[in-house]
Amino acid sequence: MPIVDEAANVLADPTAYADEARLHAALTTLRANRPVARVDVPGYQPFWAITKHADVLAVEKANRQFTNWPRPVLMTAESDEMQAAIGIRTLIHMDDPQHRVVRAIAADWFAPKAMRAMAIRIEELAKRYVDRMRDTGGRCDFVAEIAVNFPLYVIMSLLGVPESDFPLMLKLTQELMGSDDDELKRSAPPDESMNALVEMFTYFTALTASRRANPTDDLASMIANATVDGEPLSEVDTVSYYAIIATAGHDTTSSSISGGLRALIEHPEQLDLLRRNPELMPGAVEEIIRWVTPVKAFMRTAAQDSVVNGVPIPAGDSLLLSYASANRDEEAFDDPFRFDIERVPNKHVAFGYGVHFCLGAGLARMEIAKFLGELLPRLTSIELAGPPELTATTFVGGLKHLPITFTID
């Protein structure tokens, strides 16, 4: 079926994620006709695309049968080799029992008690950035001027990165997550595509040395001085830990905030409903996260011969879990292409599932809720001032431009 083959190949095309109509047409075709599809395109190692919600959950649950190591993210074959040469090992590269032990190092910093302690600070930051939005004079690129900065400030403050280094961290995280986007990536030559990662590693290596010599009361010190079985984390594991928190704690949330605001603008009845009923905010946050799905996919590797939805998967083969598809699955959600802040139930997989469920999910939910909770009561009008633009990606992404006009009290 040439049409189905073409639809499957879309999953390895970063530009497809910048074209929502094209992407979701392809994913709908796959769910209906070939929910477990073999993808073999030039430049990438082959993989199986898993597009049904139930199948994504089944693979996530079977974390010993389907492992994160060695290929947790879809990248070109060349990038796979370069990242392996660098030796990066973040939480998303690890499997149990190592994953469970290393994840526990930072777990308390993202637990409900810690989130309650951070709530006041996040409210203060939300007010600061809504004020900054007001001060633009009623017109701005919401992504570039507001959405990327608010969660960056939160996560970098948590880590203990000096505010003077925030612009560098923004630049590096955007280059890492935007490496497939012509506007955001550092440079065109493939042999330079890892430069942002190397620069981030260099920065965090210095931070590790500083926190080991002079510990402070921040997450960076906790990671730098952590031990596993009585031994400190290796330099690579320590720096990898910083890198995943810095990137995952920033780009995903900024994409959700900007994508959520766009959804509310494009569905004014939902915006009006939320403004009149602020108690609907928790459900609105979940629907925003489902709608945006900032993490488009994760990869798994079959540790043994397996079967997914009747399709044999040989040991050693890779699987791509399409969260973007699962969160629009007609069998999992009523009218999945309707943005509905009152959707119940809303069992989206945007944070993953099982042992690798997103460590920072509570923080992301709080940031989205606090920002909208500050903005909406002060907002008297808002509309698009130009076409929204999405990032080309196969991993994490969302809007890169959202021009808007508005009035804020």
Contacts in CASP RR format, 6 or more apart in sequence:
PFRMAT RR
TARGET T0000
AUTHOR 0000-0000-0000
METHOD contacts of the structure
MODEL  1
MPIVDEAANVLADPTAYADEARLHAALTTLRANRPVARVDVPGYQPFWAI
TKHADVLAVEKANRQFTNWPRPVLMTAESDEMQAAIGIRTLIHMDDPQHR
VVRAIAADWFAPKAMRAMAIRIEELAKRYVDRMRDTGGRCDFVAEIAVNF
PLYVIMSLLGVPESDFPLMLKLTQELMGSDDDELKRSAPPDESMNALVEM
FTYFTALTASRRANPTDDLASMIANATVDGEPLSEVDTVSYYAIIATAGH
DTTSSSISGGLRALIEHPEQLDLLRRNPELMPGAVEEIIRWVTPVKAFMR
TAAQDSVVNGVPIPAGDSLLLSYASANRDEEAFDDPFRFDIERVPNKHVA
FGYGVHFCLGAGLARMEIAKFLGELLPRLTSIELAGPPELTATTFVGGLK
HLPITFTID
1 33 0 8 1.000
1 34 0 8 1.000
3 29 0 8 1.000
4 29 0 8 1.000
4 30 0 8 1.000
4 33 0 8 1.000
4 34 0 8 1.000
4 37 0 8 1.000
6 26 0 8 1.000
7 25 0 8 1.000
7 26 0 8 1.000
7 27 0 8 1.000
7 29 0 8 1.000
7 30 0 8 1.000
7 33 0 8 1.000
7 37 0 8 1.000
8 26 0 8 1.000
8 30 0 8 1.000
8 34 0 8 1.000
8 37 0 8 1.000
8 38 0 8 1.000
8 39 0 8 1.000
8 49 0 8 1.000
9 39 0 8 1.000
9 41 0 8 1.000
10 16 0 8 1.000
10 22 0 8 1.000
10 23 0 8 1.000
10 26 0 8 1.000
10 27 0 8 1.000
11 26 0 8 1.000
11 39 0 8 1.000
11 49 0 8 1.000
11 74 0 8 1.000
11 297 0 8 1.000
11 320 0 8 1.000
11 322 0 8 1.000
11 394 0 8 1.000
12 39 0 8 1.000
12 41 0 8 1.000
12 44 0 8 1.000
12 74 0 8 1.000
12 394 0 8 1.000
13 394 0 8 1.000
14 180 0 8 1.000
14 181 0 8 1.000
14 392 0 8 1.000
14 393 0 8 1.000
14 394 0 8 1.000
15 392 0 8 1.000
16 22 0 8 1.000
16 23 0 8 1.000
16 26 0 8 1.000
17 23 0 8 1.000
17 296 0 8 1.000
17 324 0 8 1.000
17 390 0 8 1.000
17 391 0 8 1.000
17 392 0 8 1.000
17 393 0 8 1.000
17 394 0 8 1.000
17 397 0 8 1.000
17 398 0 8 1.000
18 181 0 8 1.000
18 389 0 8 1.000
18 390 0 8 1.000
18 391 0 8 1.000
18 392 0 8 1.000
18 393 0 8 1.000
19 390 0 8 1.000
20 390 0 8 1.000
23 324 0 8 1.000
24 324 0 8 1.000
24 328 0 8 1.000
24 337 0 8 1.000
27 51 0 8 1.000
27 322 0 8 1.000
27 324 0 8 1.000
27 325 0 8 1.000
27 328 0 8 1.000
28 328 0 8 1.000
30 37 0 8 1.000
30 49 0 8 1.000
30 51 0 8 1.000
30 325 0 8 1.000
31 51 0 8 1.000
31 52 0 8 1.000
31 325 0 8 1.000
31 329 0 8 1.000
31 330 0 8 1.000
35 50 0 8 1.000
35 51 0 8 1.000
35 52 0 8 1.000
35 55 0 8 1.000
35 309 0 8 1.000
36 48 0 8 1.000
36 49 0 8 1.000
36 50 0 8 1.000
36 51 0 8 1.000
36 55 0 8 1.000
36 308 0 8 1.000
36 309 0 8 1.000
36 310 0 8 1.000
36 311 0 8 1.000
36 313 0 8 1.000
37 48 0 8 1.000
37 49 0 8 1.000
37 51 0 8 1.000
38 46 0 8 1.000
38 47 0 8 1.000
38 48 0 8 1.000
38 49 0 8 1.000
39 46 0 8 1.000
39 47 0 8 1.000
39 48 0 8 1.000
39 49 0 8 1.000
39 320 0 8 1.000
40 46 0 8 1.000
43 76 0 8 1.000
43 77 0 8 1.000
43 78 0 8 1.000
44 74 0 8 1.000
44 75 0 8 1.000
44 76 0 8 1.000
44 77 0 8 1.000
45 71 0 8 1.000
45 77 0 8 1.000
45 80 0 8 1.000
45 318 0 8 1.000
46 317 0 8 1.000
46 318 0 8 1.000
47 74 0 8 1.000
47 299 0 8 1.000
47 317 0 8 1.000
47 318 0 8 1.000
47 319 0 8 1.000
47 320 0 8 1.000
48 308 0 8 1.000
48 311 0 8 1.000
48 313 0 8 1.000
48 317 0 8 1.000
48 318 0 8 1.000
48 319 0 8 1.000
48 320 0 8 1.000
49 319 0 8 1.000
49 320 0 8 1.000
49 322 0 8 1.000
50 56 0 8 1.000
50 59 0 8 1.000
50 308 0 8 1.000
50 309 0 8 1.000
50 319 0 8 1.000
50 320 0 8 1.000
50 321 0 8 1.000
50 322 0 8 1.000
51 322 0 8 1.000
51 325 0 8 1.000
51 326 0 8 1.000
51 329 0 8 1.000
52 309 0 8 1.000
52 325 0 8 1.000
52 326 0 8 1.000
52 329 0 8 1.000
52 331 0 8 1.000
53 326 0 8 1.000
53 327 0 8 1.000
53 329 0 8 1.000
53 331 0 8 1.000
53 332 0 8 1.000
53 333 0 8 1.000
53 347 0 8 1.000
53 349 0 8 1.000
54 329 0 8 1.000
54 331 0 8 1.000
54 332 0 8 1.000
55 308 0 8 1.000
55 309 0 8 1.000
56 321 0 8 1.000
56 322 0 8 1.000
56 323 0 8 1.000
56 326 0 8 1.000
56 349 0 8 1.000
56 353 0 8 1.000
57 326 0 8 1.000
57 349 0 8 1.000
57 353 0 8 1.000
58 308 0 8 1.000
59 66 0 8 1.000
59 300 0 8 1.000
59 308 0 8 1.000
59 319 0 8 1.000
59 321 0 8 1.000
60 66 0 8 1.000
60 321 0 8 1.000
60 349 0 8 1.000
60 352 0 8 1.000
60 353 0 8 1.000
60 354 0 8 1.000
60 356 0 8 1.000
61 353 0 8 1.000
61 354 0 8 1.000
62 306 0 8 1.000
63 95 0 8 1.000
63 96 0 8 1.000
63 354 0 8 1.000
63 355 0 8 1.000
63 356 0 8 1.000
64 95 0 8 1.000
64 96 0 8 1.000
64 303 0 8 1.000
65 302 0 8 1.000
65 303 0 8 1.000
65 304 0 8 1.000
65 306 0 8 1.000
66 300 0 8 1.000
66 301 0 8 1.000
66 302 0 8 1.000
66 303 0 8 1.000
66 306 0 8 1.000
66 319 0 8 1.000
67 95 0 8 1.000
67 300 0 8 1.000
67 301 0 8 1.000
67 303 0 8 1.000
68 92 0 8 1.000
68 93 0 8 1.000
68 94 0 8 1.000
68 95 0 8 1.000
68 99 0 8 1.000
68 298 0 8 1.000
68 299 0 8 1.000
68 300 0 8 1.000
68 301 0 8 1.000
68 356 0 8 1.000
69 93 0 8 1.000
69 94 0 8 1.000
69 95 0 8 1.000
69 301 0 8 1.000
70 84 0 8 1.000
70 93 0 8 1.000
70 301 0 8 1.000
71 80 0 8 1.000
71 299 0 8 1.000
71 301 0 8 1.000
71 318 0 8 1.000
72 92 0 8 1.000
72 93 0 8 1.000
72 298 0 8 1.000
72 299 0 8 1.000
72 300 0 8 1.000
73 92 0 8 1.000
73 298 0 8 1.000
73 299 0 8 1.000
73 395 0 8 1.000
74 297 0 8 1.000
74 299 0 8 1.000
74 320 0 8 1.000
74 394 0 8 1.000
74 395 0 8 1.000
75 83 0 8 1.000
75 394 0 8 1.000
75 395 0 8 1.000
76 190 0 8 1.000
78 190 0 8 1.000
79 179 0 8 1.000
79 190 0 8 1.000
79 193 0 8 1.000
79 194 0 8 1.000
82 193 0 8 1.000
82 194 0 8 1.000
83 194 0 8 1.000
83 197 0 8 1.000
86 194 0 8 1.000
86 197 0 8 1.000
86 198 0 8 1.000
86 201 0 8 1.000
87 236 0 8 1.000
88 197 0 8 1.000
88 201 0 8 1.000
88 236 0 8 1.000
88 240 0 8 1.000
88 243 0 8 1.000
89 236 0 8 1.000
89 237 0 8 1.000
89 240 0 8 1.000
90 240 0 8 1.000
90 241 0 8 1.000
90 243 0 8 1.000
90 244 0 8 1.000
91 99 0 8 1.000
91 102 0 8 1.000
91 103 0 8 1.000
91 241 0 8 1.000
91 244 0 8 1.000
91 356 0 8 1.000
91 359 0 8 1.000
92 244 0 8 1.000
92 298 0 8 1.000
92 356 0 8 1.000
93 240 0 8 1.000
94 102 0 8 1.000
94 103 0 8 1.000
96 355 0 8 1.000
99 355 0 8 1.000
99 356 0 8 1.000
100 355 0 8 1.000
101 228 0 8 1.000
102 228 0 8 1.000
102 233 0 8 1.000
102 237 0 8 1.000
102 241 0 8 1.000
103 359 0 8 1.000
105 222 0 8 1.000
105 223 0 8 1.000
105 226 0 8 1.000
105 233 0 8 1.000
105 241 0 8 1.000
106 219 0 8 1.000
106 222 0 8 1.000
106 223 0 8 1.000
106 241 0 8 1.000
106 245 0 8 1.000
106 359 0 8 1.000
107 359 0 8 1.000
108 114 0 8 1.000
109 158 0 8 1.000
109 219 0 8 1.000
109 222 0 8 1.000
110 359 0 8 1.000
110 360 0 8 1.000
110 361 0 8 1.000
110 362 0 8 1.000
110 363 0 8 1.000
112 362 0 8 1.000
115 362 0 8 1.000
115 363 0 8 1.000
115 366 0 8 1.000
118 154 0 8 1.000
118 158 0 8 1.000
118 363 0 8 1.000
118 366 0 8 1.000
119 366 0 8 1.000
119 370 0 8 1.000
121 157 0 8 1.000
122 154 0 8 1.000
122 366 0 8 1.000
122 367 0 8 1.000
122 370 0 8 1.000
123 370 0 8 1.000
123 374 0 8 1.000
125 150 0 8 1.000
125 153 0 8 1.000
125 154 0 8 1.000
125 370 0 8 1.000
126 150 0 8 1.000
126 367 0 8 1.000
126 370 0 8 1.000
126 371 0 8 1.000
126 373 0 8 1.000
126 374 0 8 1.000
126 375 0 8 1.000
127 374 0 8 1.000
129 146 0 8 1.000
129 149 0 8 1.000
129 150 0 8 1.000
129 371 0 8 1.000
130 371 0 8 1.000
130 374 0 8 1.000
130 375 0 8 1.000
130 378 0 8 1.000
130 408 0 8 1.000
132 145 0 8 1.000
132 146 0 8 1.000
133 140 0 8 1.000
133 142 0 8 1.000
133 145 0 8 1.000
133 146 0 8 1.000
133 375 0 8 1.000
133 406 0 8 1.000
133 408 0 8 1.000
134 378 0 8 1.000
134 408 0 8 1.000
134 409 0 8 1.000
136 145 0 8 1.000
138 405 0 8 1.000
138 406 0 8 1.000
138 407 0 8 1.000
138 408 0 8 1.000
139 385 0 8 1.000
139 403 0 8 1.000
139 404 0 8 1.000
139 405 0 8 1.000
139 406 0 8 1.000
140 146 0 8 1.000
140 403 0 8 1.000
140 404 0 8 1.000
141 401 0 8 1.000
141 402 0 8 1.000
141 403 0 8 1.000
141 404 0 8 1.000
142 258 0 8 1.000
142 261 0 8 1.000
142 402 0 8 1.000
142 403 0 8 1.000
142 404 0 8 1.000
143 254 0 8 1.000
143 258 0 8 1.000
143 399 0 8 1.000
143 400 0 8 1.000
143 401 0 8 1.000
143 402 0 8 1.000
144 400 0 8 1.000
144 401 0 8 1.000
147 254 0 8 1.000
147 255 0 8 1.000
147 257 0 8 1.000
147 258 0 8 1.000
147 261 0 8 1.000
147 399 0 8 1.000
147 402 0 8 1.000
148 170 0 8 1.000
148 174 0 8 1.000
148 250 0 8 1.000
148 254 0 8 1.000
149 170 0 8 1.000
150 254 0 8 1.000
150 257 0 8 1.000
150 367 0 8 1.000
150 371 0 8 1.000
151 249 0 8 1.000
151 250 0 8 1.000
151 253 0 8 1.000
151 254 0 8 1.000
151 257 0 8 1.000
151 364 0 8 1.000
151 367 0 8 1.000
152 166 0 8 1.000
152 169 0 8 1.000
152 170 0 8 1.000
152 173 0 8 1.000
152 250 0 8 1.000
152 254 0 8 1.000
153 163 0 8 1.000
153 166 0 8 1.000
154 253 0 8 1.000
154 363 0 8 1.000
154 367 0 8 1.000
155 245 0 8 1.000
155 246 0 8 1.000
155 249 0 8 1.000
155 250 0 8 1.000
155 253 0 8 1.000
155 363 0 8 1.000
156 163 0 8 1.000
156 165 0 8 1.000
156 166 0 8 1.000
156 169 0 8 1.000
156 246 0 8 1.000
156 250 0 8 1.000
157 163 0 8 1.000
158 218 0 8 1.000
158 219 0 8 1.000
159 218 0 8 1.000
159 219 0 8 1.000
159 220 0 8 1.000
159 242 0 8 1.000
159 245 0 8 1.000
159 246 0 8 1.000
160 216 0 8 1.000
160 218 0 8 1.000
160 219 0 8 1.000
160 220 0 8 1.000
161 169 0 8 1.000
161 207 0 8 1.000
161 220 0 8 1.000
161 246 0 8 1.000
165 203 0 8 1.000
168 203 0 8 1.000
169 203 0 8 1.000
169 246 0 8 1.000
169 250 0 8 1.000
170 250 0 8 1.000
172 196 0 8 1.000
172 199 0 8 1.000
172 200 0 8 1.000
172 203 0 8 1.000
173 200 0 8 1.000
173 246 0 8 1.000
173 247 0 8 1.000
173 250 0 8 1.000
173 251 0 8 1.000
174 184 0 8 1.000
174 251 0 8 1.000
175 184 0 8 1.000
175 185 0 8 1.000
175 186 0 8 1.000
175 196 0 8 1.000
176 196 0 8 1.000
176 197 0 8 1.000
176 200 0 8 1.000
176 247 0 8 1.000
177 184 0 8 1.000
177 247 0 8 1.000
177 251 0 8 1.000
177 391 0 8 1.000
177 393 0 8 1.000
177 395 0 8 1.000
177 396 0 8 1.000
177 397 0 8 1.000
178 184 0 8 1.000
178 185 0 8 1.000
178 391 0 8 1.000
178 392 0 8 1.000
178 393 0 8 1.000
178 397 0 8 1.000
179 185 0 8 1.000
179 186 0 8 1.000
179 193 0 8 1.000
179 196 0 8 1.000
180 391 0 8 1.000
180 392 0 8 1.000
180 393 0 8 1.000
180 394 0 8 1.000
181 391 0 8 1.000
181 392 0 8 1.000
181 393 0 8 1.000
181 400 0 8 1.000
182 392 0 8 1.000
183 400 0 8 1.000
184 391 0 8 1.000
184 400 0 8 1.000
185 193 0 8 1.000
186 192 0 8 1.000
186 193 0 8 1.000
186 195 0 8 1.000
186 196 0 8 1.000
187 193 0 8 1.000
187 195 0 8 1.000
197 243 0 8 1.000
200 243 0 8 1.000
200 246 0 8 1.000
201 239 0 8 1.000
201 243 0 8 1.000
204 238 0 8 1.000
204 239 0 8 1.000
204 242 0 8 1.000
204 243 0 8 1.000
204 246 0 8 1.000
205 235 0 8 1.000
205 239 0 8 1.000
207 220 0 8 1.000
207 224 0 8 1.000
207 242 0 8 1.000
208 220 0 8 1.000
208 223 0 8 1.000
208 224 0 8 1.000
208 235 0 8 1.000
208 238 0 8 1.000
208 239 0 8 1.000
208 242 0 8 1.000
211 218 0 8 1.000
211 220 0 8 1.000
211 221 0 8 1.000
211 223 0 8 1.000
211 224 0 8 1.000
211 225 0 8 1.000
212 224 0 8 1.000
212 225 0 8 1.000
215 221 0 8 1.000
215 224 0 8 1.000
215 225 0 8 1.000
219 245 0 8 1.000
220 242 0 8 1.000
223 233 0 8 1.000
223 238 0 8 1.000
223 241 0 8 1.000
223 242 0 8 1.000
224 238 0 8 1.000
225 232 0 8 1.000
226 232 0 8 1.000
226 233 0 8 1.000
226 238 0 8 1.000
227 233 0 8 1.000
232 238 0 8 1.000
233 241 0 8 1.000
247 396 0 8 1.000
248 358 0 8 1.000
248 360 0 8 1.000
248 396 0 8 1.000
249 360 0 8 1.000
249 363 0 8 1.000
249 364 0 8 1.000
251 294 0 8 1.000
251 396 0 8 1.000
251 397 0 8 1.000
252 294 0 8 1.000
252 295 0 8 1.000
252 364 0 8 1.000
252 396 0 8 1.000
252 397 0 8 1.000
253 294 0 8 1.000
253 363 0 8 1.000
253 364 0 8 1.000
253 367 0 8 1.000
253 368 0 8 1.000
255 292 0 8 1.000
255 294 0 8 1.000
255 396 0 8 1.000
255 397 0 8 1.000
255 398 0 8 1.000
255 399 0 8 1.000
256 288 0 8 1.000
256 289 0 8 1.000
256 292 0 8 1.000
256 294 0 8 1.000
256 364 0 8 1.000
256 368 0 8 1.000
257 367 0 8 1.000
257 368 0 8 1.000
257 371 0 8 1.000
257 372 0 8 1.000
258 398 0 8 1.000
258 399 0 8 1.000
258 402 0 8 1.000
259 288 0 8 1.000
259 291 0 8 1.000
259 292 0 8 1.000
259 398 0 8 1.000
259 399 0 8 1.000
259 402 0 8 1.000
260 288 0 8 1.000
260 291 0 8 1.000
260 292 0 8 1.000
260 368 0 8 1.000
261 372 0 8 1.000
261 375 0 8 1.000
261 382 0 8 1.000
261 402 0 8 1.000
261 404 0 8 1.000
262 384 0 8 1.000
262 388 0 8 1.000
262 399 0 8 1.000
262 402 0 8 1.000
263 270 0 8 1.000
263 288 0 8 1.000
263 291 0 8 1.000
263 292 0 8 1.000
263 339 0 8 1.000
264 270 0 8 1.000
264 271 0 8 1.000
264 274 0 8 1.000
265 271 0 8 1.000
265 382 0 8 1.000
265 383 0 8 1.000
265 384 0 8 1.000
265 404 0 8 1.000
266 339 0 8 1.000
266 384 0 8 1.000
267 339 0 8 1.000
270 284 0 8 1.000
270 339 0 8 1.000
270 340 0 8 1.000
270 341 0 8 1.000
271 376 0 8 1.000
271 382 0 8 1.000
273 280 0 8 1.000
273 341 0 8 1.000
273 342 0 8 1.000
274 280 0 8 1.000
274 281 0 8 1.000
274 284 0 8 1.000
274 341 0 8 1.000
274 372 0 8 1.000
274 376 0 8 1.000
275 376 0 8 1.000
275 377 0 8 1.000
275 379 0 8 1.000
278 373 0 8 1.000
278 376 0 8 1.000
278 377 0 8 1.000
280 341 0 8 1.000
280 342 0 8 1.000
281 369 0 8 1.000
281 372 0 8 1.000
281 373 0 8 1.000
282 365 0 8 1.000
282 369 0 8 1.000
283 341 0 8 1.000
283 342 0 8 1.000
283 343 0 8 1.000
283 346 0 8 1.000
284 341 0 8 1.000
284 372 0 8 1.000
285 365 0 8 1.000
285 368 0 8 1.000
285 369 0 8 1.000
285 372 0 8 1.000
286 343 0 8 1.000
286 346 0 8 1.000
286 348 0 8 1.000
286 365 0 8 1.000
287 339 0 8 1.000
287 340 0 8 1.000
287 341 0 8 1.000
287 343 0 8 1.000
287 346 0 8 1.000
288 341 0 8 1.000
288 368 0 8 1.000
289 348 0 8 1.000
289 350 0 8 1.000
289 351 0 8 1.000
289 364 0 8 1.000
289 365 0 8 1.000
289 368 0 8 1.000
290 327 0 8 1.000
290 333 0 8 1.000
290 343 0 8 1.000
290 346 0 8 1.000
290 348 0 8 1.000
290 350 0 8 1.000
291 327 0 8 1.000
291 339 0 8 1.000
292 350 0 8 1.000
292 398 0 8 1.000
293 323 0 8 1.000
293 324 0 8 1.000
293 327 0 8 1.000
293 348 0 8 1.000
293 350 0 8 1.000
294 350 0 8 1.000
294 396 0 8 1.000
294 397 0 8 1.000
294 398 0 8 1.000
295 323 0 8 1.000
295 350 0 8 1.000
295 352 0 8 1.000
295 395 0 8 1.000
295 396 0 8 1.000
296 322 0 8 1.000
296 323 0 8 1.000
296 324 0 8 1.000
296 393 0 8 1.000
296 394 0 8 1.000
296 395 0 8 1.000
296 396 0 8 1.000
296 397 0 8 1.000
297 320 0 8 1.000
297 321 0 8 1.000
297 322 0 8 1.000
297 323 0 8 1.000
297 324 0 8 1.000
297 394 0 8 1.000
297 395 0 8 1.000
298 320 0 8 1.000
298 321 0 8 1.000
298 323 0 8 1.000
298 352 0 8 1.000
298 356 0 8 1.000
299 318 0 8 1.000
299 319 0 8 1.000
299 320 0 8 1.000
299 321 0 8 1.000
300 318 0 8 1.000
300 319 0 8 1.000
300 321 0 8 1.000
301 316 0 8 1.000
301 317 0 8 1.000
301 318 0 8 1.000
301 319 0 8 1.000
302 313 0 8 1.000
302 314 0 8 1.000
302 315 0 8 1.000
302 316 0 8 1.000
302 317 0 8 1.000
302 318 0 8 1.000
302 319 0 8 1.000
303 315 0 8 1.000
303 316 0 8 1.000
304 315 0 8 1.000
305 312 0 8 1.000
305 313 0 8 1.000
305 314 0 8 1.000
305 315 0 8 1.000
306 312 0 8 1.000
306 313 0 8 1.000
306 315 0 8 1.000
307 313 0 8 1.000
308 319 0 8 1.000
313 319 0 8 1.000
323 349 0 8 1.000
323 350 0 8 1.000
323 352 0 8 1.000
326 332 0 8 1.000
326 348 0 8 1.000
326 349 0 8 1.000
327 333 0 8 1.000
327 336 0 8 1.000
327 348 0 8 1.000
327 349 0 8 1.000
327 350 0 8 1.000
328 336 0 8 1.000
328 337 0 8 1.000
329 336 0 8 1.000
330 336 0 8 1.000
332 347 0 8 1.000
333 343 0 8 1.000
333 346 0 8 1.000
334 343 0 8 1.000
351 357 0 8 1.000
351 358 0 8 1.000
351 361 0 8 1.000
351 364 0 8 1.000
352 358 0 8 1.000
358 364 0 8 1.000
375 408 0 8 1.000
378 408 0 8 1.000
378 409 0 8 1.000
379 406 0 8 1.000
379 407 0 8 1.000
379 408 0 8 1.000
379 409 0 8 1.000
380 407 0 8 1.000
380 408 0 8 1.000
380 409 0 8 1.000
381 406 0 8 1.000
381 407 0 8 1.000
382 404 0 8 1.000
382 405 0 8 1.000
382 406 0 8 1.000
382 407 0 8 1.000
383 404 0 8 1.000
383 405 0 8 1.000
383 406 0 8 1.000
384 402 0 8 1.000
384 403 0 8 1.000
384 404 0 8 1.000
385 403 0 8 1.000
385 404 0 8 1.000
385 405 0 8 1.000
386 403 0 8 1.000
387 403 0 8 1.000
388 399 0 8 1.000
388 401 0 8 1.000
388 402 0 8 1.000
388 403 0 8 1.000
389 399 0 8 1.000
389 400 0 8 1.000
389 401 0 8 1.000
389 402 0 8 1.000
390 397 0 8 1.000
390 398 0 8 1.000
390 399 0 8 1.000
390 400 0 8 1.000
391 397 0 8 1.000
391 398 0 8 1.000
391 399 0 8 1.000
391 400 0 8 1.000
END
